[in-house]
Amino acid sequence: MITCPYCFVKVAPNNIAFRCMGTSGRSKGCQTRPDEALGAFRGGPPPVLPPVFTVKRPGRRAVCPHCSRETAWRVCPSCHSRLPAEYCANPGKIVALVGAKHAGKSTYIAVLIHELMNRVGEELDASLVPCDDRTIERYKTDFARPLYGDHKLLPMTQSSGTVPRDPLVYLFTRTVRGRLRSRTTSLTLVLFDTAGEDLRQREMSELHLRYLNAADAVIFLLDPLELPGAQAALTGAAKERGGTLANDLMSDQLDVVVRVTELLRKSDKGRLAIPAAVALSKIDELRESMERQSALHRTRDPIGALDLDDREAVDEQVRALLHQWQAGMIDRYLSQHYHDYALFGLSALGAVPDGETVARSGIRPYRIEDPLLWLLYRFKMLDGRRR
């Protein structure tokens, strides 16, 4: 089965549809017409496109039964979104990124993609390429240009109920070097940033329900500045940024974890098998209050693998911080409901912002790739090493 990375409906390979290429240049094909299915999914008036059709044995290409023109444009039979060829050819992994308001999900995505394309990609001998034009346009317009070009903080993600959003779909490919020969391994990474507003109520939209049900892994971003026990450790500008949601009863950090966990659960038996990475964001604003020997004062060694000793040290440190900040309930709840979860501390920006702009020192991400490296290790795409 293939999960559509846009509407998250599961599609059997034999049920994949195609879109006619239509008339172009001297090639004659079907006339364009309003695509009601795609219009209903994306909202607004239906786009005018060549028709969608199905064949008995779909391959990489198909012949339109109406105009006899060959096409390679595969689409989801449910929402009529175009399916990237790489996505159909490689096993996709849908990573659900969730968190309460102000947790920094959009900034996390912006910086993570940038690091995977550059520093982390070089370390892992990996490439990360967008699978469709919508991913290219959305990342540049909504993430890279304002943050890296204008050095402005990203605005809070709007609810999908008011602003429809497309997921970011990337093909991640690694070269794994062996003793005799090298091999390449790939997976399609689907990132969909949910607004904190979308997670406030248990009655979420149908799209969010399908998204969470289709997830192969989940990354929870928790804002430590909103944990009451951690606010005493804040100083300077960070102190002014903490506790802004104290009166918002629907944005509690644990409540978001509980609501998402309930939706991920497909049965009442046992703990969830889906791996869960739980990360404290903005950890740079709390590092001064940690002991100098803390694992979160160390940067990760770029060894091209998951450092299992470092992973365990960070996990223990974050667990100790949660209990120190009277947030141990989060750790206890995770241990009761997840078979495989890990704790992280990271910072996308690396320094306290200067109002609505990035700090003068620039963007200096700290351990932002740690959750994804752990997930790649769980997906058997990355080796684990002991020192």
C-alpha positions as YAML, in Angstrom:
chain: A
units: angstrom
residues:
- id: 1
  name: MET
  ca: [0.00, 0.00, 0.00]
- id: 2
  name: ILE
  ca: [1.08, 3.55, -0.74]
- id: 3
  name: THR
  ca: [-0.05, 6.40, 1.51]
- id: 4
  name: CYS
  ca: [-0.81, 9.59, -0.39]
- id: 5
  name: PRO
  ca: [1.49, 12.25, 1.15]
- id: 6
  name: TYR
  ca: [-1.21, 14.91, 0.70]
- id: 7
  name: CYS
  ca: [-4.55, 13.46, 1.79]
- id: 8
  name: PHE
  ca: [-2.97, 10.46, 3.62]
- id: 9
  name: VAL
  ca: [-5.40, 7.94, 2.11]
- id: 10
  name: LYS
  ca: [-3.90, 4.48, 1.57]
- id: 11
  name: VAL
  ca: [-3.83, 3.43, -2.08]
- id: 12
  name: ALA
  ca: [-3.08, -0.03, -3.48]
- id: 13
  name: PRO
  ca: [-0.39, 0.14, -6.23]
- id: 14
  name: ASN
  ca: [-2.89, -1.30, -8.74]
- id: 15
  name: ASN
  ca: [-5.31, 1.56, -7.99]
- id: 16
  name: ILE
  ca: [-2.96, 4.47, -8.72]
- id: 17
  name: ALA
  ca: [-4.53, 6.86, -11.24]
- id: 18
  name: PHE
  ca: [-2.98, 8.93, -14.03]
- id: 19
  name: ARG
  ca: [-3.60, 12.40, -15.38]
- id: 20
  name: CYS
  ca: [-3.60, 12.93, -19.14]
- id: 21
  name: MET
  ca: [-0.89, 15.30, -20.37]
- id: 22
  name: GLY
  ca: [-3.47, 17.18, -22.43]
- id: 23
  name: THR
  ca: [-2.63, 19.27, -25.47]
- id: 24
  name: SER
  ca: [0.87, 20.74, -25.62]
- id: 25
  name: GLY
  ca: [2.69, 22.09, -28.64]
- id: 26
  name: ARG
  ca: [1.98, 19.87, -31.64]
- id: 27
  name: SER
  ca: [0.86, 16.97, -29.45]
- id: 28
  name: LYS
  ca: [-2.90, 16.69, -29.24]
- id: 29
  name: GLY
  ca: [-4.57, 15.34, -26.15]
- id: 30
  name: CYS
  ca: [-7.63, 15.72, -23.95]
- id: 31
  name: GLN
  ca: [-9.05, 19.16, -23.31]
- id: 32
  name: THR
  ca: [-8.75, 20.62, -19.82]
- id: 33
  name: ARG
  ca: [-11.72, 20.67, -17.47]
- id: 34
  name: PRO
  ca: [-12.39, 21.61, -13.81]
- id: 35
  name: ASP
  ca: [-11.01, 18.99, -11.44]
- id: 36
  name: GLU
  ca: [-13.71, 18.92, -8.77]
- id: 37
  name: ALA
  ca: [-11.92, 16.34, -6.58]
- id: 38
  name: LEU
  ca: [-8.70, 18.35, -6.38]
- id: 39
  name: GLY
  ca: [-10.63, 21.57, -5.85]
- id: 40
  name: ALA
  ca: [-12.64, 20.07, -2.98]
- id: 41
  name: PHE
  ca: [-9.46, 18.81, -1.30]
- id: 42
  name: ARG
  ca: [-7.40, 21.97, -1.63]
- id: 43
  name: GLY
  ca: [-10.26, 24.41, -1.14]
- id: 44
  name: GLY
  ca: [-11.38, 27.18, -3.46]
- id: 45
  name: PRO
  ca: [-12.40, 26.89, -7.12]
- id: 46
  name: PRO
  ca: [-11.41, 23.64, -8.85]
- id: 47
  name: PRO
  ca: [-8.26, 23.98, -11.00]
- id: 48
  name: VAL
  ca: [-8.66, 23.46, -14.74]
- id: 49
  name: LEU
  ca: [-6.52, 20.46, -15.73]
- id: 50
  name: PRO
  ca: [-6.52, 17.49, -18.13]
- id: 51
  name: PRO
  ca: [-8.72, 14.59, -16.90]
- id: 52
  name: VAL
  ca: [-7.75, 11.76, -14.57]
- id: 53
  name: PHE
  ca: [-8.13, 8.13, -15.63]
- id: 54
  name: THR
  ca: [-7.33, 4.63, -14.37]
- id: 55
  name: VAL
  ca: [-5.88, 1.53, -16.05]
- id: 56
  name: LYS
  ca: [-5.96, -2.14, -15.07]
- id: 57
  name: ARG
  ca: [-2.22, -2.61, -14.61]
- id: 58
  name: PRO
  ca: [-0.59, 0.73, -13.80]
- id: 59
  name: GLY
  ca: [3.16, 1.01, -14.28]
- id: 60
  name: ARG
  ca: [5.43, 4.04, -14.51]
- id: 61
  name: ARG
  ca: [3.51, 5.20, -17.59]
- id: 62
  name: ALA
  ca: [0.03, 4.70, -19.04]
- id: 63
  name: VAL
  ca: [-1.85, 5.49, -22.24]
- id: 64
  name: CYS
  ca: [-4.89, 7.76, -21.93]
- id: 65
  name: PRO
  ca: [-7.96, 5.79, -23.10]
- id: 66
  name: HIS
  ca: [-9.53, 8.96, -24.54]
- id: 67
  name: CYS
  ca: [-6.74, 10.54, -26.62]
- id: 68
  name: SER
  ca: [-4.18, 7.68, -26.72]
- id: 69
  name: ARG
  ca: [-1.43, 9.98, -25.48]
- id: 70
  name: GLU
  ca: [1.12, 8.45, -23.09]
- id: 71
  name: THR
  ca: [1.59, 10.04, -19.68]
- id: 72
  name: ALA
  ca: [3.78, 9.53, -16.62]
- id: 73
  name: TRP
  ca: [1.76, 11.82, -14.35]
- id: 74
  name: ARG
  ca: [0.57, 9.54, -11.55]
- id: 75
  name: VAL
  ca: [-2.03, 10.94, -9.16]
- id: 76
  name: CYS
  ca: [-3.88, 9.90, -6.02]
- id: 77
  name: PRO
  ca: [-7.30, 8.49, -7.01]
- id: 78
  name: SER
  ca: [-8.86, 10.13, -3.96]
- id: 79
  name: CYS
  ca: [-7.65, 13.76, -3.96]
- id: 80
  name: HIS
  ca: [-6.12, 13.86, -7.50]
- id: 81
  name: SER
  ca: [-2.84, 15.31, -6.15]
- id: 82
  name: ARG
  ca: [0.14, 14.38, -8.29]
- id: 83
  name: LEU
  ca: [2.27, 11.63, -6.76]
- id: 84
  name: PRO
  ca: [6.03, 12.18, -7.17]
- id: 85
  name: ALA
  ca: [7.71, 9.35, -9.09]
- id: 86
  name: GLU
  ca: [10.32, 8.98, -6.32]
- id: 87
  name: TYR
  ca: [7.60, 8.61, -3.74]
- id: 88
  name: CYS
  ca: [6.01, 5.69, -5.59]
- id: 89
  name: ALA
  ca: [9.38, 4.01, -6.15]
- id: 90
  name: ASN
  ca: [10.72, 4.28, -2.56]
- id: 91
  name: PRO
  ca: [9.21, 3.34, 0.79]
- id: 92
  name: GLY
  ca: [7.87, 6.53, 2.32]
- id: 93
  name: LYS
  ca: [8.13, 7.43, 5.98]
- id: 94
  name: ILE
  ca: [5.61, 9.93, 7.26]
- id: 95
  name: VAL
  ca: [6.96, 11.77, 10.29]
- id: 96
  name: ALA
  ca: [4.27, 13.55, 12.29]
- id: 97
  name: LEU
  ca: [5.61, 16.76, 13.84]
- id: 98
  name: VAL
  ca: [3.36, 17.98, 16.63]
- id: 99
  name: GLY
  ca: [3.56, 20.34, 19.56]
- id: 100
  name: ALA
  ca: [1.70, 23.04, 21.46]
- id: 101
  name: LYS
  ca: [1.60, 26.71, 20.49]
- id: 102
  name: HIS
  ca: [4.96, 28.53, 20.43]
- id: 103
  name: ALA
  ca: [6.96, 25.27, 20.48]
- id: 104
  name: GLY
  ca: [8.81, 26.37, 17.33]
- id: 105
  name: LYS
  ca: [7.65, 23.72, 14.86]
- id: 106
  name: SER
  ca: [7.98, 25.86, 11.72]
- id: 107
  name: THR
  ca: [11.43, 27.11, 12.72]
- id: 108
  name: TYR
  ca: [12.46, 23.54, 13.49]
- id: 109
  name: ILE
  ca: [11.42, 22.38, 10.00]
- id: 110
  name: ALA
  ca: [13.13, 25.33, 8.29]
- id: 111
  name: VAL
  ca: [16.46, 24.78, 10.00]
- id: 112
  name: LEU
  ca: [16.33, 20.97, 9.91]
- id: 113
  name: ILE
  ca: [15.85, 20.92, 6.12]
- id: 114
  name: HIS
  ca: [18.68, 23.45, 5.72]
- id: 115
  name: GLU
  ca: [21.03, 21.34, 7.86]
- id: 116
  name: LEU
  ca: [20.14, 18.10, 6.06]
- id: 117
  name: MET
  ca: [20.95, 19.77, 2.75]
- id: 118
  name: ASN
  ca: [24.27, 21.05, 4.05]
- id: 119
  name: ARG
  ca: [26.20, 20.15, 7.23]
- id: 120
  name: VAL
  ca: [24.38, 16.95, 8.23]
- id: 121
  name: GLY
  ca: [24.01, 15.82, 4.63]
- id: 122
  name: GLU
  ca: [27.77, 16.06, 4.16]
- id: 123
  name: GLU
  ca: [28.40, 14.12, 7.37]
- id: 124
  name: LEU
  ca: [26.04, 11.30, 6.41]
- id: 125
  name: ASP
  ca: [27.05, 11.31, 2.71]
- id: 126
  name: ALA
  ca: [23.38, 11.95, 1.96]
- id: 127
  name: SER
  ca: [21.29, 14.08, -0.35]
- id: 128
  name: LEU
  ca: [17.90, 15.60, 0.34]
- id: 129
  name: VAL
  ca: [15.91, 16.72, -2.70]
- id: 130
  name: PRO
  ca: [12.30, 17.94, -2.92]
- id: 131
  name: CYS
  ca: [9.92, 15.57, -4.69]
- id: 132
  name: ASP
  ca: [7.57, 18.15, -6.18]
- id: 133
  name: ASP
  ca: [7.31, 21.80, -7.18]
- id: 134
  name: ARG
  ca: [4.96, 22.59, -4.31]
- id: 135
  name: THR
  ca: [7.61, 21.52, -1.79]
- id: 136
  name: ILE
  ca: [10.22, 23.70, -3.52]
- id: 137
  name: GLU
  ca: [7.93, 26.73, -3.57]
- id: 138
  name: ARG
  ca: [6.58, 26.33, -0.04]
- id: 139
  name: TYR
  ca: [9.98, 25.80, 1.58]
- id: 140
  name: LYS
  ca: [11.52, 28.81, -0.16]
- id: 141
  name: THR
  ca: [8.52, 31.09, 0.37]
- id: 142
  name: ASP
  ca: [7.32, 30.10, 3.85]
- id: 143
  name: PHE
  ca: [10.56, 28.98, 5.50]
- id: 144
  name: ALA
  ca: [13.92, 29.75, 3.89]
- id: 145
  name: ARG
  ca: [13.33, 33.26, 2.52]
- id: 146
  name: PRO
  ca: [11.96, 34.89, 5.70]
- id: 147
  name: LEU
  ca: [14.31, 33.09, 8.11]
- id: 148
  name: TYR
  ca: [17.59, 32.86, 6.19]
- id: 149
  name: GLY
  ca: [17.04, 35.72, 3.74]
- id: 150
  name: ASP
  ca: [15.31, 38.36, 5.86]
- id: 151
  name: HIS
  ca: [16.49, 37.01, 9.26]
- id: 152
  name: LYS
  ca: [12.93, 37.35, 10.54]
- id: 153
  name: LEU
  ca: [11.27, 34.94, 12.95]
- id: 154
  name: LEU
  ca: [8.65, 32.79, 11.29]
- id: 155
  name: PRO
  ca: [5.02, 33.66, 12.12]
- id: 156
  name: MET
  ca: [2.92, 31.24, 14.11]
- id: 157
  name: THR
  ca: [1.48, 28.49, 11.90]
- id: 158
  name: GLN
  ca: [-2.13, 29.21, 10.99]
- id: 159
  name: SER
  ca: [-4.79, 26.58, 11.53]
- id: 160
  name: SER
  ca: [-5.34, 24.30, 8.53]
- id: 161
  name: GLY
  ca: [-9.03, 25.10, 8.92]
- id: 162
  name: THR
  ca: [-8.36, 28.64, 7.72]
- id: 163
  name: VAL
  ca: [-5.18, 28.25, 5.64]
- id: 164
  name: PRO
  ca: [-4.74, 24.99, 3.67]
- id: 165
  name: ARG
  ca: [-1.16, 23.72, 3.70]
- id: 166
  name: ASP
  ca: [0.74, 21.17, 1.65]
- id: 167
  name: PRO
  ca: [3.19, 18.82, 3.33]
- id: 168
  name: LEU
  ca: [6.88, 18.96, 2.47]
- id: 169
  name: VAL
  ca: [7.91, 15.81, 0.58]
- id: 170
  name: TYR
  ca: [11.62, 15.02, 0.25]
- id: 171
  name: LEU
  ca: [13.66, 12.10, -1.07]
- id: 172
  name: PHE
  ca: [16.46, 11.29, 1.38]
- id: 173
  name: THR
  ca: [19.24, 9.12, -0.10]
- id: 174
  name: ARG
  ca: [22.36, 7.84, 1.67]
- id: 175
  name: THR
  ca: [25.48, 6.16, 0.37]
- id: 176
  name: VAL
  ca: [26.42, 3.39, 2.80]
- id: 177
  name: ARG
  ca: [30.01, 2.27, 2.37]
- id: 178
  name: GLY
  ca: [30.78, -1.40, 2.97]
- id: 179
  name: ARG
  ca: [34.00, -3.42, 3.00]
- id: 180
  name: LEU
  ca: [33.61, -4.62, -0.58]
- id: 181
  name: ARG
  ca: [31.27, -2.12, -2.18]
- id: 182
  name: SER
  ca: [28.97, 0.79, -1.47]
- id: 183
  name: ARG
  ca: [25.20, 0.82, -1.69]
- id: 184
  name: THR
  ca: [22.56, 3.52, -1.72]
- id: 185
  name: THR
  ca: [19.41, 3.45, 0.36]
- id: 186
  name: SER
  ca: [16.51, 5.88, 0.10]
- id: 187
  name: LEU
  ca: [13.29, 6.82, 1.77]
- id: 188
  name: THR
  ca: [10.73, 9.52, 1.20]
- id: 189
  name: LEU
  ca: [10.36, 11.89, 4.13]
- id: 190
  name: VAL
  ca: [6.98, 13.58, 4.55]
- id: 191
  name: LEU
  ca: [6.81, 16.49, 7.00]
- id: 192
  name: PHE
  ca: [3.49, 18.13, 7.83]
- id: 193
  name: ASP
  ca: [3.55, 20.95, 10.36]
- id: 194
  name: THR
  ca: [0.42, 21.08, 12.44]
- id: 195
  name: ALA
  ca: [-0.62, 24.34, 14.04]
- id: 196
  name: GLY
  ca: [-0.91, 24.35, 17.82]
- id: 197
  name: GLU
  ca: [-4.50, 25.49, 17.34]
- id: 198
  name: ASP
  ca: [-5.23, 22.26, 15.43]
- id: 199
  name: LEU
  ca: [-4.24, 20.20, 18.49]
- id: 200
  name: ARG
  ca: [-6.26, 22.11, 21.06]
- id: 201
  name: GLN
  ca: [-9.39, 19.99, 20.78]
- id: 202
  name: ARG
  ca: [-9.87, 16.24, 20.64]
- id: 203
  name: GLU
  ca: [-12.22, 16.66, 17.68]
- id: 204
  name: MET
  ca: [-9.55, 17.35, 15.07]
- id: 205
  name: SER
  ca: [-10.11, 17.70, 11.34]
- id: 206
  name: GLU
  ca: [-10.43, 14.58, 9.21]
- id: 207
  name: LEU
  ca: [-7.14, 15.45, 7.47]
- id: 208
  name: HIS
  ca: [-5.28, 15.54, 10.80]
- id: 209
  name: LEU
  ca: [-6.80, 12.23, 11.82]
- id: 210
  name: ARG
  ca: [-5.65, 10.58, 8.58]
- id: 211
  name: TYR
  ca: [-2.23, 12.22, 8.95]
- id: 212
  name: LEU
  ca: [-1.66, 10.87, 12.45]
- id: 213
  name: ASN
  ca: [-3.04, 7.44, 11.58]
- id: 214
  name: ALA
  ca: [-0.62, 7.22, 8.64]
- id: 215
  name: ALA
  ca: [2.44, 8.33, 10.63]
- id: 216
  name: ASP
  ca: [5.44, 5.99, 10.83]
- id: 217
  name: ALA
  ca: [7.00, 8.09, 13.61]
- id: 218
  name: VAL
  ca: [6.16, 11.15, 15.66]
- id: 219
  name: ILE
  ca: [8.28, 14.04, 16.88]
- id: 220
  name: PHE
  ca: [6.84, 15.93, 19.84]
- id: 221
  name: LEU
  ca: [8.26, 19.43, 20.31]
- id: 222
  name: LEU
  ca: [7.81, 20.73, 23.83]
- id: 223
  name: ASP
  ca: [8.51, 24.33, 24.81]
- id: 224
  name: PRO
  ca: [10.47, 24.25, 28.09]
- id: 225
  name: LEU
  ca: [9.80, 27.97, 28.59]
- id: 226
  name: GLU
  ca: [6.16, 27.03, 29.23]
- id: 227
  name: LEU
  ca: [6.97, 24.46, 31.93]
- id: 228
  name: PRO
  ca: [6.28, 26.22, 35.24]
- id: 229
  name: GLY
  ca: [9.20, 24.52, 37.00]
- id: 230
  name: ALA
  ca: [11.69, 25.67, 34.36]
- id: 231
  name: GLN
  ca: [10.72, 29.33, 34.41]
- id: 232
  name: ALA
  ca: [12.75, 29.94, 37.59]
- id: 233
  name: ALA
  ca: [15.90, 29.06, 35.63]
- id: 234
  name: LEU
  ca: [15.28, 31.70, 32.95]
- id: 235
  name: THR
  ca: [17.33, 34.88, 32.90]
- id: 236
  name: GLY
  ca: [17.50, 38.04, 30.79]
- id: 237
  name: ALA
  ca: [15.51, 38.15, 27.58]
- id: 238
  name: ALA
  ca: [14.56, 34.48, 27.94]
- id: 239
  name: LYS
  ca: [12.67, 35.28, 31.16]
- id: 240
  name: GLU
  ca: [10.36, 37.63, 29.26]
- id: 241
  name: ARG
  ca: [9.64, 34.91, 26.68]
- id: 242
  name: GLY
  ca: [8.57, 32.29, 29.24]
- id: 243
  name: GLY
  ca: [5.13, 31.60, 30.65]
- id: 244
  name: THR
  ca: [3.18, 33.42, 27.94]
- id: 245
  name: LEU
  ca: [0.62, 30.60, 27.75]
- id: 246
  name: ALA
  ca: [0.04, 30.28, 31.49]
- id: 247
  name: ASN
  ca: [-3.61, 31.30, 31.13]
- id: 248
  name: ASP
  ca: [-4.25, 29.23, 27.98]
- id: 249
  name: LEU
  ca: [-5.66, 26.06, 29.51]
- id: 250
  name: MET
  ca: [-5.83, 24.23, 26.17]
- id: 251
  name: SER
  ca: [-2.10, 24.61, 25.38]
- id: 252
  name: ASP
  ca: [-0.60, 22.55, 28.19]
- id: 253
  name: GLN
  ca: [2.45, 20.58, 26.99]
- id: 254
  name: LEU
  ca: [1.32, 17.24, 28.43]
- id: 255
  name: ASP
  ca: [-2.24, 17.63, 27.18]
- id: 256
  name: VAL
  ca: [-1.00, 17.85, 23.58]
- id: 257
  name: VAL
  ca: [0.99, 14.63, 24.05]
- id: 258
  name: VAL
  ca: [-2.06, 12.92, 25.51]
- id: 259
  name: ARG
  ca: [-4.43, 14.05, 22.74]
- id: 260
  name: VAL
  ca: [-2.08, 12.92, 19.96]
- id: 261
  name: THR
  ca: [-1.36, 9.61, 21.71]
- id: 262
  name: GLU
  ca: [-5.07, 8.85, 21.91]
- id: 263
  name: LEU
  ca: [-5.37, 9.41, 18.15]
- id: 264
  name: LEU
  ca: [-2.33, 7.27, 17.37]
- id: 265
  name: ARG
  ca: [-3.72, 4.37, 19.37]
- id: 266
  name: LYS
  ca: [-5.54, 1.88, 17.12]
- id: 267
  name: SER
  ca: [-6.33, -0.63, 19.88]
- id: 268
  name: ASP
  ca: [-6.54, -0.75, 23.65]
- id: 269
  name: LYS
  ca: [-3.85, -3.41, 24.01]
- id: 270
  name: GLY
  ca: [-0.30, -2.66, 25.08]
- id: 271
  name: ARG
  ca: [1.97, 0.26, 24.38]
- id: 272
  name: LEU
  ca: [2.25, 1.93, 20.99]
- id: 273
  name: ALA
  ca: [4.86, 0.51, 18.62]
- id: 274
  name: ILE
  ca: [5.35, 3.79, 16.74]
- id: 275
  name: PRO
  ca: [8.68, 5.42, 17.74]
- id: 276
  name: ALA
  ca: [8.27, 8.77, 19.48]
- id: 277
  name: ALA
  ca: [11.01, 11.40, 19.69]
- id: 278
  name: VAL
  ca: [10.22, 13.95, 22.41]
- id: 279
  name: ALA
  ca: [12.35, 17.08, 22.22]
- id: 280
  name: LEU
  ca: [12.64, 20.14, 24.43]
- id: 281
  name: SER
  ca: [13.04, 23.04, 21.99]
- id: 282
  name: LYS
  ca: [14.82, 26.35, 22.76]
- id: 283
  name: ILE
  ca: [17.20, 24.51, 25.09]
- id: 284
  name: ASP
  ca: [19.83, 27.23, 24.53]
- id: 285
  name: GLU
  ca: [17.81, 29.55, 26.76]
- id: 286
  name: LEU
  ca: [18.19, 27.15, 29.69]
- id: 287
  name: ARG
  ca: [21.73, 25.84, 29.26]
- id: 288
  name: GLU
  ca: [23.21, 28.39, 31.69]
- id: 289
  name: SER
  ca: [21.22, 26.80, 34.53]
- id: 290
  name: MET
  ca: [22.54, 23.28, 33.78]
- id: 291
  name: GLU
  ca: [25.65, 21.78, 35.29]
- id: 292
  name: ARG
  ca: [28.77, 22.18, 33.15]
- id: 293
  name: GLN
  ca: [29.20, 18.40, 32.88]
- id: 294
  name: SER
  ca: [25.68, 18.07, 31.48]
- id: 295
  name: ALA
  ca: [25.40, 16.13, 28.23]
- id: 296
  name: LEU
  ca: [23.47, 19.07, 26.80]
- id: 297
  name: HIS
  ca: [26.59, 21.25, 27.08]
- id: 298
  name: ARG
  ca: [28.37, 19.00, 24.60]
- id: 299
  name: THR
  ca: [27.95, 19.18, 20.85]
- id: 300
  name: ARG
  ca: [27.40, 15.93, 18.97]
- id: 301
  name: ASP
  ca: [30.50, 14.40, 17.36]
- id: 302
  name: PRO
  ca: [29.99, 14.16, 13.56]
- id: 303
  name: ILE
  ca: [30.82, 10.45, 13.18]
- id: 304
  name: GLY
  ca: [28.31, 9.62, 10.43]
- id: 305
  name: ALA
  ca: [26.39, 7.30, 12.74]
- id: 306
  name: LEU
  ca: [24.26, 7.46, 15.88]
- id: 307
  name: ASP
  ca: [26.53, 7.77, 18.91]
- id: 308
  name: LEU
  ca: [24.69, 5.41, 21.27]
- id: 309
  name: ASP
  ca: [26.64, 6.53, 24.36]
- id: 310
  name: ASP
  ca: [25.86, 10.19, 23.68]
- id: 311
  name: ARG
  ca: [22.23, 9.28, 22.93]
- id: 312
  name: GLU
  ca: [21.84, 7.59, 26.32]
- id: 313
  name: ALA
  ca: [23.54, 10.48, 28.15]
- id: 314
  name: VAL
  ca: [21.26, 13.10, 26.58]
- id: 315
  name: ASP
  ca: [18.20, 10.95, 27.26]
- id: 316
  name: GLU
  ca: [19.11, 10.67, 30.95]
- id: 317
  name: GLN
  ca: [19.85, 14.40, 31.21]
- id: 318
  name: VAL
  ca: [16.53, 15.47, 29.69]
- id: 319
  name: ARG
  ca: [14.67, 12.99, 31.90]
- id: 320
  name: ALA
  ca: [16.38, 14.49, 34.97]
- id: 321
  name: LEU
  ca: [15.45, 18.00, 33.84]
- id: 322
  name: LEU
  ca: [11.79, 17.08, 33.38]
- id: 323
  name: HIS
  ca: [11.63, 15.73, 36.93]
- id: 324
  name: GLN
  ca: [13.61, 18.72, 38.25]
- id: 325
  name: TRP
  ca: [11.10, 21.07, 36.59]
- id: 326
  name: GLN
  ca: [8.09, 19.22, 38.08]
- id: 327
  name: ALA
  ca: [7.25, 17.82, 34.63]
- id: 328
  name: GLY
  ca: [8.07, 14.19, 35.39]
- id: 329
  name: MET
  ca: [4.48, 13.28, 34.50]
- id: 330
  name: ILE
  ca: [5.46, 13.63, 30.82]
- id: 331
  name: ASP
  ca: [8.16, 10.98, 31.16]
- id: 332
  name: ARG
  ca: [5.92, 8.64, 33.16]
- id: 333
  name: TYR
  ca: [3.10, 8.96, 30.62]
- id: 334
  name: LEU
  ca: [5.46, 8.22, 27.71]
- id: 335
  name: SER
  ca: [6.84, 5.12, 29.42]
- id: 336
  name: GLN
  ca: [3.30, 3.83, 29.97]
- id: 337
  name: HIS
  ca: [2.08, 4.38, 26.41]
- id: 338
  name: TYR
  ca: [5.10, 4.02, 24.08]
- id: 339
  name: HIS
  ca: [7.24, 0.96, 23.59]
- id: 340
  name: ASP
  ca: [10.03, 3.02, 22.00]
- id: 341
  name: TYR
  ca: [10.56, 6.68, 22.88]
- id: 342
  name: ALA
  ca: [13.58, 8.92, 23.37]
- id: 343
  name: LEU
  ca: [14.15, 12.34, 24.93]
- id: 344
  name: PHE
  ca: [16.10, 15.19, 23.32]
- id: 345
  name: GLY
  ca: [17.16, 18.78, 23.90]
- id: 346
  name: LEU
  ca: [17.73, 21.04, 20.92]
- id: 347
  name: SER
  ca: [17.70, 24.60, 19.64]
- id: 348
  name: ALA
  ca: [16.89, 25.61, 16.07]
- id: 349
  name: LEU
  ca: [18.23, 29.16, 16.35]
- id: 350
  name: GLY
  ca: [20.96, 28.63, 18.95]
- id: 351
  name: ALA
  ca: [20.46, 32.02, 20.61]
- id: 352
  name: VAL
  ca: [17.66, 34.15, 22.06]
- id: 353
  name: PRO
  ca: [16.03, 36.16, 19.23]
- id: 354
  name: ASP
  ca: [16.32, 39.93, 19.17]
- id: 355
  name: GLY
  ca: [12.62, 40.79, 19.23]
- id: 356
  name: GLU
  ca: [11.14, 39.55, 15.96]
- id: 357
  name: THR
  ca: [14.50, 39.01, 14.28]
- id: 358
  name: VAL
  ca: [17.22, 36.40, 14.54]
- id: 359
  name: ALA
  ca: [20.02, 37.17, 17.02]
- id: 360
  name: ARG
  ca: [22.98, 39.16, 15.64]
- id: 361
  name: SER
  ca: [25.16, 36.07, 15.97]
- id: 362
  name: GLY
  ca: [23.02, 34.43, 13.28]
- id: 363
  name: ILE
  ca: [21.38, 31.00, 13.12]
- id: 364
  name: ARG
  ca: [23.51, 28.46, 15.00]
- id: 365
  name: PRO
  ca: [21.44, 25.28, 15.39]
- id: 366
  name: TYR
  ca: [22.29, 23.03, 18.30]
- id: 367
  name: ARG
  ca: [21.55, 19.27, 18.14]
- id: 368
  name: ILE
  ca: [18.57, 19.94, 15.86]
- id: 369
  name: GLU
  ca: [19.24, 16.77, 13.86]
- id: 370
  name: ASP
  ca: [19.31, 14.44, 16.89]
- id: 371
  name: PRO
  ca: [15.64, 13.27, 16.73]
- id: 372
  name: LEU
  ca: [15.85, 12.50, 13.01]
- id: 373
  name: LEU
  ca: [19.16, 10.63, 13.40]
- id: 374
  name: TRP
  ca: [17.53, 8.47, 16.05]
- id: 375
  name: LEU
  ca: [14.57, 7.81, 13.76]
- id: 376
  name: LEU
  ca: [16.90, 6.92, 10.86]
- id: 377
  name: TYR
  ca: [18.59, 4.48, 13.22]
- id: 378
  name: ARG
  ca: [15.18, 3.00, 14.03]
- id: 379
  name: PHE
  ca: [14.38, 2.83, 10.29]
- id: 380
  name: LYS
  ca: [17.68, 0.91, 9.80]
- id: 381
  name: MET
  ca: [19.10, 3.66, 7.61]
- id: 382
  name: LEU
  ca: [21.84, 4.64, 10.05]
- id: 383
  name: ASP
  ca: [24.30, 2.55, 12.07]
- id: 384
  name: GLY
  ca: [24.72, 2.89, 15.83]
- id: 385
  name: ARG
  ca: [28.19, 3.03, 17.42]
- id: 386
  name: ARG
  ca: [29.68, 2.82, 20.87]
- id: 387
  name: ARG
  ca: [32.78, 4.84, 21.69]
...
